């Protein structure tokens, strides 16, 4: 027996895979990440892709022929652009749209440059999404944590409020809130945040109910940890995983809702750099004159494709993230 073992040589050491699990990025996930990355790049390079004009240049302190005073001014403008830069420059008051030309490569509608509106509207879409998602996660996470962790009367009260809010169609409730608050980007963000938190609260509550029964939570209780520490240090971090895919999917759907509000006249003010505002301006020209149904194709094609690709990119990333976080696929 020993001779057989010597002939076979030493046994290969057993290898254990220890470390952080790394999901595989599928082709749709990579495509979605590239699309989202391009939109972020467009938002960062907005002053170069659509140079500031008029009051925007004055508020930025730009001299003639100057793009930006310096790197610090560029960073400051990226973080908080002046309101004048989010107002599309208007050239004339032509009744009909103008076809693409060298001074407006994507055409004009209502005198507004479509290219400027799409480029700077990317910042509006990202700011809207990040702000609404942040507020929704804050509200929904707090409600779900309190309901799932404490249970009892608090759980019944908070979940009944969530059910009542969730019972109304989301778009209808947003329309009612915006009509009551008034149009404007700030009111749109507030209305969307007050509606979007319900689904997140349900997910967080379900995860909290699962996590609070884990052994490490019981160990925290056994060493005398306070309820606040157990909730915030041990239960909440383990309950936020499933929110990742929902948050990413929400980022892709928000510009569509905001565009619908602008299309109905309850969105941002006229001339604001917003994709929905461009769709609203193109509303009278969706169908061309008799015999020329596609005479003004550019007024709807470019904003529509921009919104569709933005939503598609976030949805591809969200689907891949949801599959990657599913323990059954590991």
DRENDO-1510 file (C-alpha; in Angstrom, 1 decimal, always signed):
<recs>
REC; n; res; u; v; w
REC; 1; UNK; +0.0; +0.0; +0.0 .
REC; 2; UNK; +2.8; +2.4; +0.8 .
REC; 3; UNK; +4.5; +1.6; -2.5 .
REC; 4; UNK; +1.3; +2.5; -4.3 .
REC; 5; UNK; +1.1; +5.8; -2.5 .
REC; 6; UNK; +4.7; +6.6; -3.3 .
REC; 7; UNK; +4.1; +5.8; -7.0 .
REC; 8; UNK; +1.0; +8.0; -7.1 .
REC; 9; UNK; +2.9; +10.9; -5.7 .
REC; 10; UNK; +1.7; +13.4; -3.0 .
REC; 11; UNK; -2.0; +14.3; -3.1 .
REC; 12; UNK; -2.9; +17.6; -4.6 .
REC; 13; UNK; -3.8; +20.1; -1.9 .
REC; 14; UNK; -7.5; +21.0; -1.6 .
REC; 15; UNK; -8.3; +24.5; -2.8 .
REC; 16; UNK; -11.0; +26.5; -1.2 .
REC; 17; UNK; -12.4; +29.6; -2.9 .
REC; 18; UNK; -12.3; +32.3; -0.3 .
REC; 19; UNK; -13.1; +35.9; -1.0 .
REC; 20; UNK; -15.7; +38.2; -2.3 .
REC; 21; UNK; -18.1; +36.8; -4.8 .
REC; 22; UNK; -17.7; +38.5; -8.1 .
REC; 23; UNK; -20.6; +38.3; -10.6 .
REC; 24; UNK; -20.1; +37.9; -14.3 .
REC; 25; UNK; -21.1; +40.8; -16.4 .
REC; 26; UNK; -23.3; +39.6; -19.3 .
REC; 27; UNK; -23.4; +41.3; -22.6 .
REC; 28; UNK; -26.6; +43.2; -21.9 .
REC; 29; UNK; -25.1; +44.4; -18.6 .
REC; 30; UNK; -22.0; +45.6; -20.3 .
REC; 31; UNK; -24.1; +47.4; -23.0 .
REC; 32; UNK; -26.3; +49.0; -20.3 .
REC; 33; UNK; -23.2; +50.1; -18.3 .
REC; 34; UNK; -21.7; +51.7; -21.5 .
REC; 35; UNK; -24.9; +53.5; -22.3 .
REC; 36; UNK; -25.2; +54.9; -18.7 .
REC; 37; UNK; -21.6; +55.8; -18.7 .
REC; 38; UNK; -22.0; +57.8; -22.0 .
REC; 39; UNK; -24.9; +59.8; -20.5 .
REC; 40; UNK; -22.8; +60.6; -17.4 .
REC; 41; UNK; -20.0; +61.7; -19.7 .
REC; 42; UNK; -22.3; +63.9; -21.7 .
REC; 43; UNK; -23.5; +65.5; -18.4 .
REC; 44; UNK; -20.0; +66.2; -17.4 .
REC; 45; UNK; -18.9; +67.6; -20.8 .
REC; 46; UNK; -22.1; +69.5; -21.4 .
REC; 47; UNK; -20.3; +72.9; -21.6 .
REC; 48; UNK; -18.1; +71.5; -24.3 .
REC; 49; UNK; -20.8; +69.7; -26.3 .
REC; 50; UNK; -23.3; +72.6; -26.1 .
REC; 51; UNK; -21.3; +75.8; -25.3 .
REC; 52; UNK; -22.9; +78.2; -22.9 .
REC; 53; UNK; -24.6; +81.2; -24.5 .
REC; 54; UNK; -26.1; +84.6; -23.4 .
REC; 55; UNK; -26.8; +84.9; -19.7 .
REC; 56; UNK; -25.1; +81.6; -18.9 .
REC; 57; UNK; -21.8; +82.9; -20.1 .
REC; 58; UNK; -22.3; +86.1; -18.1 .
REC; 59; UNK; -23.1; +84.2; -14.9 .
REC; 60; UNK; -20.0; +82.0; -15.4 .
REC; 61; UNK; -17.8; +85.0; -16.0 .
REC; 62; UNK; -16.6; +83.9; -19.4 .
REC; 63; UNK; -14.7; +86.2; -21.6 .
REC; 64; UNK; -15.1; +86.3; -25.4 .
REC; 65; UNK; -13.9; +83.0; -26.9 .
REC; 66; UNK; -13.3; +81.5; -23.4 .
REC; 67; UNK; -14.7; +78.1; -22.6 .
REC; 68; UNK; -14.1; +78.2; -18.8 .
REC; 69; UNK; -12.0; +80.3; -16.5 .
REC; 70; UNK; -10.3; +77.3; -15.0 .
REC; 71; UNK; -10.7; +73.7; -13.6 .
REC; 72; UNK; -12.1; +74.9; -10.2 .
REC; 73; UNK; -14.8; +76.9; -12.0 .
REC; 74; UNK; -15.6; +73.9; -14.1 .
REC; 75; UNK; -16.0; +71.6; -11.1 .
REC; 76; UNK; -18.1; +74.2; -9.3 .
REC; 77; UNK; -20.4; +74.6; -12.3 .
REC; 78; UNK; -20.8; +70.8; -12.7 .
REC; 79; UNK; -21.9; +70.5; -9.0 .
REC; 80; UNK; -24.3; +73.5; -9.2 .
REC; 81; UNK; -24.8; +75.1; -12.6 .
REC; 82; UNK; -26.4; +78.5; -12.7 .
REC; 83; UNK; -30.1; +78.6; -13.5 .
REC; 84; UNK; -29.4; +80.5; -16.7 .
REC; 85; UNK; -27.3; +77.5; -18.1 .
REC; 86; UNK; -30.4; +75.3; -17.7 .
REC; 87; UNK; -32.4; +77.6; -19.9 .
REC; 88; UNK; -32.3; +76.8; -23.5 .
REC; 89; UNK; -31.1; +79.8; -25.6 .
REC; 90; UNK; -33.9; +81.0; -28.0 .
REC; 91; UNK; -33.2; +82.3; -31.5 .
REC; 92; UNK; -36.3; +83.9; -33.0 .
REC; 93; UNK; -39.9; +83.1; -32.6 .
REC; 94; UNK; -40.5; +81.0; -35.8 .
REC; 95; UNK; -43.8; +79.3; -35.8 .
REC; 96; UNK; -42.5; +76.2; -37.6 .
REC; 97; UNK; -39.5; +74.1; -36.6 .
REC; 98; UNK; -36.2; +74.6; -38.3 .
REC; 99; UNK; -34.5; +71.7; -39.9 .
REC; 100; UNK; -31.0; +70.7; -38.8 .
REC; 101; UNK; -28.4; +73.3; -39.8 .
REC; 102; UNK; -24.7; +74.1; -38.9 .
REC; 103; UNK; -25.8; +76.4; -36.1 .
REC; 104; UNK; -28.3; +73.8; -34.7 .
REC; 105; UNK; -27.2; +70.3; -35.8 .
REC; 106; UNK; -30.3; +68.7; -34.4 .
REC; 107; UNK; -32.7; +71.4; -35.5 .
REC; 108; UNK; -34.8; +73.9; -33.6 .
REC; 109; UNK; -38.3; +73.8; -32.2 .
REC; 110; UNK; -40.1; +76.9; -31.0 .
REC; 111; UNK; -36.8; +78.7; -31.5 .
REC; 112; UNK; -35.0; +76.5; -29.0 .
REC; 113; UNK; -31.9; +74.5; -30.0 .
REC; 114; UNK; -32.7; +70.8; -29.6 .
REC; 115; UNK; -29.0; +69.9; -29.2 .
REC; 116; UNK; -28.6; +72.2; -26.2 .
REC; 117; UNK; -31.8; +70.9; -24.6 .
REC; 118; UNK; -30.7; +67.3; -25.0 .
REC; 119; UNK; -27.2; +67.8; -23.7 .
REC; 120; UNK; -28.1; +70.0; -20.7 .
REC; 121; UNK; -31.2; +68.0; -20.2 .
REC; 122; UNK; -29.0; +65.0; -19.3 .
REC; 123; UNK; -27.9; +66.9; -16.2 .
REC; 124; UNK; -31.6; +67.5; -15.4 .
REC; 125; UNK; -32.4; +63.8; -15.8 .
REC; 126; UNK; -29.5; +62.6; -13.6 .
REC; 127; UNK; -30.1; +65.2; -10.9 .
REC; 128; UNK; -33.8; +64.3; -10.9 .
REC; 129; UNK; -33.1; +60.6; -10.6 .
REC; 130; UNK; -30.4; +60.8; -8.0 .
REC; 131; UNK; -32.4; +63.2; -5.8 .
REC; 132; UNK; -35.7; +61.3; -6.1 .
REC; 133; UNK; -34.1; +57.9; -5.5 .
REC; 134; UNK; -32.1; +59.2; -2.5 .
REC; 135; UNK; -35.2; +60.6; -0.9 .
REC; 136; UNK; -37.2; +57.5; -1.7 .
REC; 137; UNK; -34.6; +55.2; -0.2 .
REC; 138; UNK; -34.4; +57.4; +2.9 .
REC; 139; UNK; -38.2; +57.4; +3.5 .
REC; 140; UNK; -38.8; +53.8; +2.4 .
REC; 141; UNK; -35.8; +52.5; +4.3 .
REC; 142; UNK; -36.9; +54.2; +7.5 .
REC; 143; UNK; -40.5; +53.0; +7.2 .
REC; 144; UNK; -39.5; +49.4; +6.3 .
REC; 145; UNK; -36.9; +49.3; +9.1 .
REC; 146; UNK; -39.3; +50.6; +11.8 .
REC; 147; UNK; -42.1; +48.3; +10.6 .
REC; 148; UNK; -40.1; +45.1; +10.3 .
REC; 149; UNK; -37.9; +45.6; +13.4 .
REC; 150; UNK; -40.4; +46.6; +16.0 .
REC; 151; UNK; -43.5; +44.9; +14.5 .
REC; 152; UNK; -46.8; +45.0; +16.4 .
REC; 153; UNK; -48.8; +48.3; +16.3 .
REC; 154; UNK; -46.1; +50.2; +14.5 .
REC; 155; UNK; -45.9; +47.6; +11.8 .
REC; 156; UNK; -49.7; +47.7; +11.2 .
REC; 157; UNK; -49.8; +51.4; +11.2 .
REC; 158; UNK; -46.9; +52.0; +8.8 .
REC; 159; UNK; -47.9; +49.2; +6.5 .
REC; 160; UNK; -51.5; +50.5; +6.3 .
REC; 161; UNK; -50.2; +53.9; +5.3 .
REC; 162; UNK; -48.0; +52.2; +2.7 .
REC; 163; UNK; -50.9; +50.2; +1.4 .
REC; 164; UNK; -53.1; +53.2; +1.1 .
REC; 165; UNK; -50.4; +55.1; -0.8 .
REC; 166; UNK; -49.6; +52.1; -3.0 .
REC; 167; UNK; -53.3; +51.6; -3.9 .
REC; 168; UNK; -53.4; +54.8; -6.0 .
REC; 169; UNK; -52.0; +54.6; -9.5 .
REC; 170; UNK; -48.6; +56.2; -9.3 .
REC; 171; UNK; -48.9; +58.6; -12.2 .
REC; 172; UNK; -52.3; +59.8; -11.2 .
REC; 173; UNK; -51.1; +60.5; -7.6 .
REC; 174; UNK; -48.0; +62.4; -9.0 .
REC; 175; UNK; -50.3; +64.4; -11.3 .
REC; 176; UNK; -52.5; +65.4; -8.3 .
REC; 177; UNK; -49.5; +66.4; -6.2 .
REC; 178; UNK; -47.8; +68.4; -8.9 .
REC; 179; UNK; -51.1; +70.1; -9.7 .
REC; 180; UNK; -51.5; +71.0; -6.0 .
REC; 181; UNK; -47.8; +72.1; -5.6 .
REC; 182; UNK; -47.4; +73.8; -8.9 .
REC; 183; UNK; -45.1; +73.1; -11.8 .
REC; 184; UNK; -41.3; +73.2; -11.4 .
REC; 185; UNK; -38.4; +70.8; -11.0 .
REC; 186; UNK; -38.4; +71.1; -7.2 .
REC; 187; UNK; -42.1; +70.2; -6.9 .
REC; 188; UNK; -41.7; +67.4; -9.4 .
REC; 189; UNK; -38.9; +65.9; -7.3 .
REC; 190; UNK; -41.0; +66.3; -4.1 .
REC; 191; UNK; -44.1; +64.7; -5.7 .
REC; 192; UNK; -42.1; +61.7; -7.1 .
REC; 193; UNK; -40.4; +61.2; -3.8 .
REC; 194; UNK; -43.7; +61.1; -1.9 .
REC; 195; UNK; -44.9; +58.4; -4.3 .
REC; 196; UNK; -41.9; +56.2; -5.0 .
REC; 197; UNK; -41.0; +55.2; -1.5 .
REC; 198; UNK; -43.8; +52.6; -1.0 .
REC; 199; UNK; -42.3; +49.7; -3.0 .
REC; 200; UNK; -39.0; +50.2; -1.3 .
REC; 201; UNK; -40.6; +50.2; +2.1 .
REC; 202; UNK; -42.2; +46.8; +1.4 .
REC; 203; UNK; -38.9; +45.3; +0.2 .
REC; 204; UNK; -37.0; +46.6; +3.2 .
REC; 205; UNK; -39.6; +45.4; +5.7 .
REC; 206; UNK; -39.5; +41.9; +4.2 .
REC; 207; UNK; -35.7; +41.8; +4.4 .
REC; 208; UNK; -35.7; +43.1; +8.0 .
REC; 209; UNK; -38.1; +40.4; +9.0 .
REC; 210; UNK; -35.7; +37.8; +7.6 .
REC; 211; UNK; -32.5; +39.4; +8.9 .
REC; 212; UNK; -33.6; +40.0; +12.4 .
REC; 213; UNK; -33.9; +36.2; +12.9 .
REC; 214; UNK; -30.3; +35.5; +11.9 .
REC; 215; UNK; -27.8; +34.2; +14.5 .
REC; 216; UNK; -25.5; +37.2; +14.4 .
REC; 217; UNK; -28.4; +39.5; +15.3 .
REC; 218; UNK; -29.2; +37.2; +18.2 .
REC; 219; UNK; -25.5; +37.3; +19.3 .
REC; 220; UNK; -25.7; +41.1; +19.3 .
REC; 221; UNK; -28.7; +41.0; +21.6 .
REC; 222; UNK; -27.0; +38.6; +23.9 .
REC; 223; UNK; -24.0; +40.9; +24.5 .
REC; 224; UNK; -26.4; +43.7; +25.5 .
REC; 225; UNK; -26.5; +45.8; +22.4 .
REC; 226; UNK; -29.1; +48.5; +22.4 .
REC; 227; UNK; -32.1; +48.3; +20.0 .
REC; 228; UNK; -30.8; +51.3; +18.0 .
REC; 229; UNK; -27.4; +49.7; +17.5 .
REC; 230; UNK; -28.9; +46.3; +16.5 .
REC; 231; UNK; -31.2; +48.0; +14.0 .
REC; 232; UNK; -28.7; +50.3; +12.4 .
REC; 233; UNK; -25.5; +48.3; +12.7 .
REC; 234; UNK; -26.7; +44.7; +12.1 .
REC; 235; UNK; -30.2; +44.6; +10.6 .
REC; 236; UNK; -30.3; +47.5; +8.2 .
REC; 237; UNK; -27.0; +46.8; +6.3 .
REC; 238; UNK; -28.2; +43.2; +5.7 .
REC; 239; UNK; -31.5; +44.4; +4.4 .
REC; 240; UNK; -30.5; +46.9; +1.7 .
REC; 241; UNK; -29.1; +44.4; -0.8 .
REC; 242; UNK; -32.4; +43.8; -2.8 .
REC; 243; UNK; -32.8; +47.6; -3.0 .
REC; 244; UNK; -29.9; +47.9; -5.4 .
REC; 245; UNK; -31.7; +46.6; -8.5 .
REC; 246; UNK; -35.0; +48.5; -7.6 .
REC; 247; UNK; -33.0; +51.7; -7.3 .
REC; 248; UNK; -31.3; +51.3; -10.6 .
REC; 249; UNK; -34.6; +50.4; -12.4 .
REC; 250; UNK; -36.2; +53.5; -10.8 .
REC; 251; UNK; -33.4; +55.7; -12.2 .
REC; 252; UNK; -34.5; +54.6; -15.7 .
REC; 253; UNK; -38.2; +55.2; -15.3 .
REC; 254; UNK; -38.2; +58.6; -13.7 .
REC; 255; UNK; -37.4; +60.7; -16.8 .
REC; 256; UNK; -40.3; +59.0; -18.5 .
REC; 257; UNK; -42.7; +60.2; -15.8 .
REC; 258; UNK; -41.1; +63.7; -15.8 .
REC; 259; UNK; -41.5; +63.8; -19.5 .
REC; 260; UNK; -45.2; +62.8; -19.2 .
REC; 261; UNK; -45.7; +65.7; -16.8 .
REC; 262; UNK; -44.1; +68.2; -19.1 .
REC; 263; UNK; -46.1; +66.8; -22.0 .
REC; 264; UNK; -49.3; +67.5; -20.0 .
REC; 265; UNK; -48.1; +71.0; -19.1 .
REC; 266; UNK; -47.3; +70.2; -15.4 .
REC; 267; UNK; -43.5; +69.9; -15.8 .
REC; 268; UNK; -40.7; +72.3; -15.9 .
REC; 269; UNK; -41.2; +75.9; -17.2 .
REC; 270; UNK; -41.0; +76.7; -20.9 .
REC; 271; UNK; -37.5; +76.7; -22.2 .
REC; 272; UNK; -36.0; +74.7; -19.4 .
REC; 273; UNK; -33.4; +72.2; -20.5 .
REC; 274; UNK; -35.4; +69.1; -20.0 .
REC; 275; UNK; -36.2; +66.1; -22.3 .
REC; 276; UNK; -39.9; +66.2; -21.5 .
REC; 277; UNK; -39.9; +69.9; -22.3 .
REC; 278; UNK; -38.6; +69.2; -25.8 .
REC; 279; UNK; -41.4; +66.6; -26.3 .
REC; 280; UNK; -43.9; +69.1; -25.1 .
REC; 281; UNK; -42.6; +71.7; -27.6 .
REC; 282; UNK; -42.8; +69.1; -30.4 .
REC; 283; UNK; -46.4; +68.2; -29.6 .
REC; 284; UNK; -48.0; +70.4; -32.3 .
REC; 285; UNK; -45.5; +69.1; -34.9 .
REC; 286; UNK; -45.6; +65.4; -34.3 .
REC; 287; UNK; -47.6; +65.0; -37.5 .
REC; 288; UNK; -46.4; +67.1; -40.4 .
REC; 289; UNK; -48.5; +68.9; -43.0 .
REC; 290; UNK; -50.8; +67.1; -45.4 .
REC; 291; UNK; -48.8; +64.9; -47.7 .
REC; 292; UNK; -45.6; +65.3; -45.6 .
REC; 293; UNK; -46.2; +63.3; -42.4 .
REC; 294; UNK; -42.4; +63.2; -41.6 .
REC; 295; UNK; -41.6; +66.8; -42.5 .
REC; 296; UNK; -40.7; +67.5; -38.8 .
REC; 297; UNK; -39.2; +64.1; -37.9 .
REC; 298; UNK; -36.3; +65.6; -36.0 .
REC; 299; UNK; -38.5; +67.4; -33.3 .
REC; 300; UNK; -39.6; +64.0; -31.9 .
REC; 301; UNK; -36.9; +61.6; -33.0 .
REC; 302; UNK; -33.9; +62.9; -31.1 .
REC; 303; UNK; -35.7; +63.5; -27.8 .
REC; 304; UNK; -37.5; +60.2; -28.0 .
REC; 305; UNK; -34.4; +58.2; -28.8 .
REC; 306; UNK; -32.5; +60.0; -26.0 .
REC; 307; UNK; -35.2; +59.1; -23.4 .
REC; 308; UNK; -35.5; +55.5; -24.7 .
REC; 309; UNK; -31.8; +54.8; -24.6 .
REC; 310; UNK; -31.5; +56.3; -21.1 .
REC; 311; UNK; -34.2; +54.1; -19.8 .
REC; 312; UNK; -32.9; +51.1; -21.6 .
REC; 313; UNK; -29.4; +51.5; -20.2 .
REC; 314; UNK; -30.6; +51.7; -16.6 .
REC; 315; UNK; -33.0; +48.7; -17.1 .
REC; 316; UNK; -30.2; +46.5; -18.5 .
REC; 317; UNK; -28.0; +47.4; -15.6 .
REC; 318; UNK; -30.8; +46.8; -13.1 .
REC; 319; UNK; -31.8; +43.4; -14.5 .
REC; 320; UNK; -28.2; +42.3; -14.4 .
REC; 321; UNK; -27.8; +43.6; -10.9 .
REC; 322; UNK; -30.9; +41.8; -9.8 .
REC; 323; UNK; -29.7; +38.5; -11.3 .
REC; 324; UNK; -26.3; +38.9; -9.8 .
REC; 325; UNK; -27.6; +39.6; -6.3 .
REC; 326; UNK; -29.9; +36.5; -6.4 .
REC; 327; UNK; -28.2; +33.8; -4.2 .
REC; 328; UNK; -29.6; +31.1; -6.5 .
REC; 329; UNK; -27.4; +32.3; -9.4 .
REC; 330; UNK; -24.2; +32.3; -7.4 .
</recs>
